[in-house]
Amino acid sequence: MPVRLGFIGVGHIPTHAHFPPLMKMVESGRVVFQAFCDASEETLAAQAKEYGVSNTYTHHHEMLEKESLDALYLCIPPTLHTDAEIIAAEKGIHLFVEKPQTLNIEHAAYFDKAIQKSGIVSQVGFMSRYYETSEKAAALLKERTPRHAHVLSFYGGRPVRFWTSRMELCGGSFVENTIHMVDLLRYLLGDIESVSAFYVDRKPDEGPEPMNLPHVYNVNYKFTSGVTANATVSRVLTNVKGVGRREVLVVSDDSILEWAADKLVENNETVLSMDERPNAFAAQAEAFISAVEKGDPSMMRSPYSNSMNSLAAVLGANESAARNGAVLNLNDYVAGKA
């Protein structure tokens, strides 16, 4: 029997990232798009027509009440997460949640508790763990002694969606996007223990409307292993395209690893190179559907519970910046004690 999938949110991310690889599974008979839900009737009608879905809803309560689903993709902005995770867990529906999971760490802890109790397969959309270069880097670092990591992201161009332009809706560029690189560091180096951050805020008349995101994010991390890391992110290249830059470096004793989605370099020598940029979304979809088919939560690289540390690391950075760089212990932050 094919895996019956439901989608809550059928906008930009499902269209560009999730639908293409899943459609190949639909065509092979492994998956069926059982139902779509979206608050926008226009978007819902367009996607339902494009993918041949007849069961459509504008409210997730109705969809989850009426439909028999094996798995659910939750692809909505972080401020819109209310109770879909809880309902899915109670009904035994396996769950894929796009990042960032929410902007409220207490809500995330509540969702996590329900998901763990249910025993369902869960996956947060940290697809960077599924690049071959990530796997190779993780294997190499088991044979190295890591000391420090560095993430640099200079984002170029305007955000493509309204909600990713607003601090109160997306949590800022560090939460909405750089969380991928923070999670990648966790995949390579283990959990993060503490964070301290300083931001350069944007004034109301600086930059294009409706953007109100900080200009710069400077974040420092200490991992439970003792490794330290820093992330430098800017969002000031708003009126130019093609000039953004991203670097991910891990410094070990006598080793500098330079990570990219399609290339891994150590000490200026290429360790792994891909002829074309690999599709990590496809690898992630294959892993999720396989885990659902087998009913095996352990197959996931970033289940909801494991992903709590990544979410705490970026939301904790926001909190630290608001407290003028105060050092936050992430376990205390998640527990509401920081």
Kinemage of the C-alpha trace (Angstrom):
@kinemage 1
@onewidth
@group {chain A} dominant
@subgroup {mainchain}
@vectorlist {calphas} color= white
{ca met a 1} P 0.000 0.000 0.000
{ca pro a 2} L 1.328 3.465 -0.845
{ca val a 3} L 2.137 5.966 1.887
{ca arg a 4} L -0.778 8.410 2.144
{ca leu a 5} L 0.655 11.918 2.504
{ca gly a 6} L -1.052 15.081 3.666
{ca phe a 7} L 0.380 18.571 3.349
{ca ile a 8} L -0.354 21.569 5.550
{ca gly a 9} L 1.046 24.483 3.579
{ca val a 10} L 1.521 24.033 -0.176
{ca gly a 11} L 3.369 27.240 -1.056
{ca his a 12} L 6.984 28.050 -1.877
{ca ile a 13} L 8.925 25.321 -0.047
{ca pro a 14} L 6.762 22.316 -1.018
{ca thr a 15} L 6.638 23.506 -4.633
{ca his a 16} L 10.378 24.035 -4.968
{ca ala a 17} L 11.782 21.411 -2.602
{ca his a 18} L 9.415 18.607 -1.594
{ca phe a 19} L 6.946 17.978 -4.403
{ca pro a 20} L 9.531 17.228 -7.158
{ca pro a 21} L 11.221 14.229 -5.452
{ca leu a 22} L 7.965 13.004 -3.926
{ca met a 23} L 6.261 13.061 -7.324
{ca lys a 24} L 8.708 10.428 -8.519
{ca met a 25} L 7.471 8.234 -5.673
{ca val a 26} L 3.878 9.011 -6.596
{ca glu a 27} L 4.590 7.888 -10.164
{ca ser a 28} L 6.204 4.671 -8.941
{ca gly a 29} L 3.268 3.917 -6.622
{ca arg a 30} L 5.126 4.304 -3.297
{ca val a 31} L 3.320 7.502 -2.318
{ca val a 32} L -0.077 9.093 -2.874
{ca phe a 33} L -0.881 12.765 -2.268
{ca gln a 34} L -3.987 12.190 -0.166
{ca ala a 35} L -4.882 15.741 0.861
{ca phe a 36} L -3.678 19.350 0.704
{ca cys a 37} L -4.392 22.134 3.181
{ca asp a 38} L -3.584 25.827 2.786
{ca ala a 39} L -5.101 29.046 4.107
{ca ser a 40} L -4.893 30.573 0.616
{ca glu a 41} L -7.735 29.255 -1.544
{ca glu a 42} L -5.916 30.470 -4.661
{ca thr a 43} L -2.681 28.644 -3.815
{ca leu a 44} L -4.606 25.558 -2.738
{ca ala a 45} L -6.597 25.380 -5.980
{ca ala a 46} L -3.497 25.858 -8.133
{ca gln a 47} L -1.449 23.175 -6.384
{ca ala a 48} L -4.344 20.733 -6.204
{ca lys a 49} L -4.817 21.054 -9.967
{ca glu a 50} L -1.089 20.743 -10.650
{ca tyr a 51} L -0.716 17.549 -8.604
{ca gly a 52} L -4.134 15.995 -9.116
{ca val a 53} L -5.303 16.237 -5.507
{ca ser a 54} L -9.074 16.251 -5.014
{ca asn a 55} L -9.185 16.419 -1.198
{ca thr a 56} L -8.468 20.031 -0.251
{ca tyr a 57} L -8.975 22.014 2.949
{ca thr a 58} L -8.397 25.534 4.229
{ca his a 59} L -8.177 24.435 7.879
{ca his a 60} L -5.988 21.620 9.158
{ca his a 61} L -8.492 20.534 11.836
{ca glu a 62} L -10.964 19.505 9.162
{ca met a 63} L -8.318 17.708 7.113
{ca leu a 64} L -6.928 15.771 10.063
{ca glu a 65} L -10.433 14.831 11.182
{ca lys a 66} L -11.662 13.591 7.800
{ca glu a 67} L -8.592 12.077 6.160
{ca ser a 68} L -6.778 8.816 6.894
{ca leu a 69} L -3.122 9.778 6.605
{ca asp a 70} L 0.072 7.832 7.119
{ca ala a 71} L 2.325 10.889 7.170
{ca leu a 72} L 2.039 14.651 7.242
{ca tyr a 73} L 4.289 17.379 5.847
{ca leu a 74} L 4.007 20.573 7.878
{ca cys a 75} L 5.316 23.408 5.693
{ca ile a 76} L 4.088 26.627 7.282
{ca pro a 77} L 5.806 29.707 8.747
{ca pro a 78} L 7.050 29.188 12.309
{ca thr a 79} L 4.504 31.523 13.932
{ca leu a 80} L 1.603 29.437 12.556
{ca his a 81} L 2.403 26.254 14.451
{ca thr a 82} L -0.442 25.666 16.889
{ca asp a 83} L -1.604 22.093 17.400
{ca ala a 84} L -0.981 20.137 14.185
{ca glu a 85} L 2.028 18.382 15.743
{ca ile a 86} L -0.047 17.362 18.752
{ca ile a 87} L -2.955 16.058 16.672
{ca ala a 88} L -0.609 14.120 14.384
{ca ala a 89} L 1.156 12.551 17.348
{ca glu a 90} L -2.140 11.558 18.984
{ca lys a 91} L -3.363 9.993 15.735
{ca gly a 92} L -0.087 8.181 15.057
{ca ile a 93} L 0.585 10.157 11.872
{ca his a 94} L 4.277 10.332 11.008
{ca leu a 95} L 5.498 13.903 10.818
{ca phe a 96} L 7.819 15.966 8.655
{ca val a 97} L 8.240 19.528 9.953
{ca glu a 98} L 9.974 22.284 8.022
{ca lys a 99} L 12.441 24.443 9.894
{ca pro a 100} L 12.368 26.605 11.925
{ca gln a 101} L 9.906 24.489 13.876
{ca thr a 102} L 8.501 27.464 15.835
{ca leu a 103} L 9.739 30.736 17.312
{ca asn a 104} L 8.708 29.693 20.820
{ca ile a 105} L 11.056 27.240 22.532
{ca glu a 106} L 8.398 26.314 25.117
{ca his a 107} L 5.989 25.339 22.334
{ca ala a 108} L 8.728 23.273 20.696
{ca ala a 109} L 9.379 21.431 23.961
{ca tyr a 110} L 5.642 20.734 24.251
{ca phe a 111} L 5.488 19.368 20.700
{ca asp a 112} L 8.635 17.306 21.285
{ca lys a 113} L 7.175 15.638 24.367
{ca ala a 114} L 4.048 14.582 22.445
{ca ile a 115} L 6.064 13.302 19.477
{ca gln a 116} L 8.404 11.277 21.679
{ca lys a 117} L 5.473 9.776 23.595
{ca ser a 118} L 3.724 8.725 20.363
{ca gly a 119} L 6.700 6.885 18.877
{ca ile a 120} L 5.974 8.236 15.377
{ca val a 121} L 8.652 8.867 12.782
{ca ser a 122} L 9.554 12.548 12.843
{ca gln a 123} L 11.935 14.588 10.743
{ca val a 124} L 12.779 18.291 10.791
{ca gly a 125} L 13.794 19.654 7.395
{ca phe a 126} L 17.543 19.918 7.936
{ca met a 127} L 18.473 18.546 4.548
{ca ser a 128} L 22.146 19.613 4.787
{ca arg a 129} L 22.755 16.417 6.765
{ca tyr a 130} L 21.936 14.477 3.601
{ca tyr a 131} L 24.689 15.843 1.357
{ca glu a 132} L 27.451 13.355 0.595
{ca thr a 133} L 29.965 16.052 1.527
{ca ser a 134} L 28.375 16.230 4.974
{ca glu a 135} L 28.624 12.466 5.410
{ca lys a 136} L 32.274 12.508 4.307
{ca ala a 137} L 33.107 15.435 6.597
{ca ala a 138} L 31.499 13.668 9.562
{ca ala a 139} L 33.517 10.530 8.841
{ca leu a 140} L 36.785 12.465 8.536
{ca leu a 141} L 36.184 14.380 11.758
{ca lys a 142} L 35.920 11.113 13.674
{ca glu a 143} L 39.623 10.706 12.850
{ca arg a 144} L 40.542 14.323 13.674
{ca thr a 145} L 40.646 16.471 16.823
{ca pro a 146} L 38.323 19.411 16.081
{ca arg a 147} L 39.010 22.697 17.873
{ca his a 148} L 36.965 25.388 16.129
{ca ala a 149} L 34.342 25.953 13.434
{ca his a 150} L 33.365 29.038 11.475
{ca val a 151} L 30.226 29.893 9.504
{ca leu a 152} L 30.058 32.958 7.284
{ca ser a 153} L 26.911 33.935 5.363
{ca phe a 154} L 26.503 37.175 3.452
{ca tyr a 155} L 22.966 36.961 2.079
{ca gly a 156} L 22.292 38.798 -1.178
{ca gly a 157} L 19.006 39.968 -2.718
{ca arg a 158} L 15.636 40.622 -1.155
{ca pro a 159} L 13.733 37.887 0.704
{ca val a 160} L 11.347 36.121 -1.656
{ca arg a 161} L 8.430 36.041 0.803
{ca phe a 162} L 6.878 38.655 3.072
{ca trp a 163} L 7.191 36.610 6.242
{ca thr a 164} L 10.923 36.037 5.701
{ca ser a 165} L 11.339 39.834 5.612
{ca arg a 166} L 9.948 40.375 9.098
{ca met a 167} L 11.794 39.673 12.342
{ca glu a 168} L 8.591 38.969 14.252
{ca leu a 169} L 7.427 36.404 11.662
{ca cys a 170} L 10.625 34.493 10.823
{ca gly a 171} L 12.929 35.204 13.770
{ca gly a 172} L 15.486 36.858 11.485
{ca ser a 173} L 17.884 35.479 8.891
{ca phe a 174} L 19.878 33.603 11.525
{ca val a 175} L 16.815 31.655 12.629
{ca glu a 176} L 15.097 31.275 9.268
{ca asn a 177} L 18.100 30.341 7.151
{ca thr a 178} L 21.420 30.066 9.012
{ca ile a 179} L 19.804 27.408 11.206
{ca his a 180} L 20.749 24.991 8.389
{ca met a 181} L 24.453 25.664 8.934
{ca val a 182} L 24.115 25.587 12.718
{ca asp a 183} L 22.471 22.176 12.422
{ca leu a 184} L 25.206 21.043 10.025
{ca leu a 185} L 27.818 21.946 12.652
{ca arg a 186} L 25.875 19.858 15.152
{ca tyr a 187} L 25.870 16.926 12.704
{ca leu a 188} L 29.654 17.248 12.481
{ca leu a 189} L 30.557 18.230 16.054
{ca gly a 190} L 27.724 17.229 18.411
{ca asp a 191} L 25.411 19.288 20.598
{ca ile a 192} L 25.874 22.950 21.471
{ca glu a 193} L 26.131 23.814 25.156
{ca ser a 194} L 25.966 27.618 25.236
{ca val a 195} L 25.586 30.739 23.082
{ca ser a 196} L 26.440 34.422 23.198
{ca ala a 197} L 25.412 36.876 20.469
{ca phe a 198} L 25.525 40.512 19.381
{ca tyr a 199} L 23.382 41.908 16.545
{ca val a 200} L 23.477 45.176 14.587
{ca asp a 201} L 19.845 46.234 14.303
{ca arg a 202} L 18.265 47.841 11.252
{ca lys a 203} L 16.697 51.277 11.661
{ca pro a 204} L 13.194 51.854 10.233
{ca asp a 205} L 14.483 53.864 7.251
{ca glu a 206} L 17.336 51.505 6.331
{ca gly a 207} L 16.862 49.031 3.501
{ca pro a 208} L 13.869 48.067 1.386
{ca glu a 209} L 10.391 47.686 2.793
{ca pro a 210} L 8.977 45.604 4.363
{ca met a 211} L 12.298 44.290 5.710
{ca asn a 212} L 13.042 44.921 9.390
{ca leu a 213} L 15.695 42.235 9.927
{ca pro a 214} L 18.984 42.996 11.698
{ca his a 215} L 21.883 44.050 9.480
{ca val a 216} L 24.395 41.726 11.151
{ca tyr a 217} L 24.377 38.708 13.463
{ca asn a 218} L 27.552 37.800 15.374
{ca val a 219} L 27.138 34.541 17.288
{ca asn a 220} L 29.538 32.471 19.390
{ca tyr a 221} L 28.959 28.860 20.439
{ca lys a 222} L 30.538 26.397 22.828
{ca phe a 223} L 29.865 22.722 22.140
{ca thr a 224} L 29.549 20.080 24.849
{ca ser a 225} L 32.765 18.574 23.459
{ca gly a 226} L 34.624 21.810 24.222
{ca val a 227} L 34.834 22.866 20.557
{ca thr a 228} L 34.016 26.522 19.929
{ca ala a 229} L 32.418 28.084 16.863
{ca asn a 230} L 31.461 31.482 15.579
{ca ala a 231} L 28.937 32.527 12.948
{ca thr a 232} L 28.983 35.863 11.126
{ca val a 233} L 25.877 36.659 9.108
{ca ser a 234} L 24.803 39.824 7.297
{ca arg a 235} L 21.654 40.886 5.455
{ca val a 236} L 22.784 44.172 3.904
{ca leu a 237} L 23.247 43.164 0.243
{ca thr a 238} L 19.545 43.685 -0.443
{ca asn a 239} L 19.725 45.442 -3.815
{ca val a 240} L 22.337 43.281 -5.506
{ca lys a 241} L 22.178 39.691 -6.713
{ca gly a 242} L 24.829 37.044 -7.174
{ca val a 243} L 27.317 38.535 -4.711
{ca gly a 244} L 26.389 36.599 -1.576
{ca arg a 245} L 28.954 34.378 0.081
{ca arg a 246} L 28.902 31.347 2.350
{ca glu a 247} L 31.700 29.495 4.093
{ca val a 248} L 31.685 26.591 6.518
{ca leu a 249} L 35.062 25.721 8.010
{ca val a 250} L 36.097 23.209 10.665
{ca val a 251} L 39.601 23.569 12.114
{ca ser a 252} L 41.188 20.507 13.708
{ca asp a 253} L 44.765 19.737 14.712
{ca asp a 254} L 46.687 20.084 11.422
{ca ser a 255} L 43.477 20.192 9.377
{ca ile a 256} L 41.148 22.769 7.855
{ca leu a 257} L 37.991 21.308 6.314
{ca glu a 258} L 36.092 23.558 3.887
{ca trp a 259} L 32.536 22.332 3.366
{ca ala a 260} L 30.211 23.046 0.455
{ca ala a 261} L 27.191 21.142 -0.808
{ca asp a 262} L 29.104 19.875 -3.839
{ca lys a 263} L 32.706 19.939 -2.631
{ca leu a 264} L 34.798 19.095 0.422
{ca val a 265} L 38.372 20.367 0.712
{ca glu a 266} L 40.967 19.592 3.374
{ca asn a 267} L 44.201 21.571 3.567
{ca asn a 268} L 43.623 22.882 0.021
{ca glu a 269} L 43.206 19.379 -1.406
{ca thr a 270} L 39.825 18.237 -2.750
{ca val a 271} L 38.535 15.274 -0.775
{ca leu a 272} L 35.189 14.933 -2.550
{ca ser a 273} L 33.742 16.774 -5.534
{ca met a 274} L 30.375 16.374 -7.246
{ca asp a 275} L 29.859 16.989 -10.961
{ca glu a 276} L 26.661 18.875 -10.172
{ca arg a 277} L 25.000 20.154 -7.012
{ca pro a 278} L 23.298 17.140 -5.408
{ca asn a 279} L 19.626 17.225 -4.426
{ca ala a 280} L 19.645 16.799 -0.653
{ca phe a 281} L 15.871 17.307 -0.564
{ca ala a 282} L 15.492 14.142 -2.640
{ca ala a 283} L 17.786 12.180 -0.303
{ca gln a 284} L 15.862 13.487 2.698
{ca ala a 285} L 12.507 12.562 1.141
{ca glu a 286} L 13.746 9.050 0.401
{ca ala a 287} L 14.933 8.660 3.990
{ca phe a 288} L 11.646 9.917 5.446
{ca ile a 289} L 9.383 7.784 3.260
{ca ser a 290} L 11.565 4.708 3.868
{ca ala a 291} L 11.350 5.275 7.625
{ca val a 292} L 7.556 5.651 7.397
{ca glu a 293} L 7.286 2.455 5.350
{ca lys a 294} L 9.305 0.552 7.950
{ca gly a 295} L 7.864 2.381 10.956
{ca asp a 296} L 11.398 3.017 12.179
{ca pro a 297} L 12.039 6.462 13.781
{ca ser a 298} L 15.733 5.638 14.245
{ca met a 299} L 16.321 5.986 10.486
{ca met a 300} L 16.022 9.787 10.648
{ca arg a 301} L 19.109 12.006 10.873
{ca ser a 302} L 17.243 14.923 12.423
{ca pro a 303} L 14.145 13.740 14.287
{ca tyr a 304} L 12.227 16.387 16.202
{ca ser a 305} L 13.833 15.607 19.542
{ca asn a 306} L 17.381 15.735 18.192
{ca ser a 307} L 16.573 18.989 16.370
{ca met a 308} L 15.599 20.783 19.564
{ca asn a 309} L 19.245 21.707 20.171
{ca ser a 310} L 19.515 23.339 16.733
{ca leu a 311} L 16.367 25.368 17.332
{ca ala a 312} L 17.515 26.377 20.816
{ca ala a 313} L 20.891 27.428 19.391
{ca val a 314} L 19.342 29.997 17.021
{ca leu a 315} L 16.476 31.185 19.228
{ca gly a 316} L 18.962 31.360 22.086
{ca ala a 317} L 21.169 33.599 19.921
{ca asn a 318} L 18.235 36.001 19.529
{ca glu a 319} L 17.656 35.930 23.275
{ca ser a 320} L 21.343 36.501 24.040
{ca ala a 321} L 21.488 39.461 21.634
{ca ala a 322} L 18.419 40.944 23.342
{ca arg a 323} L 20.330 40.622 26.654
{ca asn a 324} L 23.418 42.388 25.290
{ca gly a 325} L 25.430 39.227 24.675
{ca ala a 326} L 24.621 37.324 27.855
{ca val a 327} L 25.848 33.727 27.791
{ca leu a 328} L 22.906 31.302 27.749
{ca asn a 329} L 23.110 27.627 28.637
{ca leu a 330} L 20.876 25.944 26.060
{ca asn a 331} L 19.590 23.200 28.347
{ca asp a 332} L 18.475 25.865 30.792
{ca tyr a 333} L 16.982 27.882 27.943
{ca val a 334} L 14.877 24.947 26.736
{ca ala a 335} L 13.783 24.249 30.313
{ca gly a 336} L 12.778 27.903 30.804
{ca lys a 337} L 15.471 28.528 33.407
{ca ala a 338} L 17.822 30.798 31.419
